[in-house]
């Protein structure tokens, strides 16, 4: 009986320590050069972590795990970030091009 309780407690503790997957394989599927709008981007990804040239260029910090990409909020440094999504929009707010840029660890 004591052994069963100990095994049960151990399994609960180990499952609580397991790192949950945060990523989604489909997170960036909506992005289509020449079609996606700035508004669609914000609706799908939230506020960008960087905005440049009067919102013509937006960047998002991404991490990834075995399940896919996930957003990393704006923080000091780049802990948990391994990719930047850079998006360039035209004067009408339509995506001209985008690029996933790997971030190297310091």
Number of C-alpha atoms within 10 A of each C-alpha: 6 7 8 9 10 11 12 12 12 12 12 11 11 10 11 10 9 8 7 10 13 14 17 15 13 10 14 15 7 12 17 14 15 13 13 17 19 21 12 15 19 12 10 13 14 13 15 20 16 13 15 10 8 7 17 18 19 22 20 22 25 23 20 19 13 10 13 16 21 22 23 19 16 13 9 6 7 18 10 14 20 18 22 19 18 18 23 20 20 15 9 9 17 20 22 17 16 17 12 15 13 13 14 9 8 4
